[in-house]
Amino acid sequence: MTAIALGADHAGFPLKEELKSWLIGRGYEVVDCGTQSSESVDYPDYAAAVAGAVTAGKAGRGVLVCGSGIGMAIAANKVPGIRAAACTDAYTARLSREHNDTNVLALGARITARDSAIEILEVWLAAAFAGGRHAQRVDKVVAIERGEGPAAGRGGADAPPR
């Protein structure tokens, strides 16, 4: 079983601890990247720590928890090699793995109840990347990340028509 890196800000700390217990209870190794209390902290620090653990191979996947999940996902996605998705239900969690090959899940502690968060995490961990036509699309995302490919996020002349 692959190790899971966990990180949270102050808003996500209690839910992170619940998810940590759930993961350990199911035999996962957990790399806890903090925070360790509900004292106010800056979410990008923990998003970077989890993303770094994933890209360094210390964990196969990462889970981030903040108030909404959105800030953590944005920050994690700045790290090359990370594909993070803020998911609010099991359906989007499953699709994020099957279609986008996400390696980081972001959850919102202020908008997702504990039992729902566990269901989302369980579905996300069980889902596999579907490959096929989705692999070509993920490859294009990676090319954009490297500054290659059509438009490469620059709105250049080689951008596809709207």
Summary of the structure (lengths in Angstrom):
residues: 162
radius of gyration: 15.8
end to end distance: 43.5
largest distance: 52.8
contacts: 540
relative contact order: 0.15
helix: 45%
strand: 14%
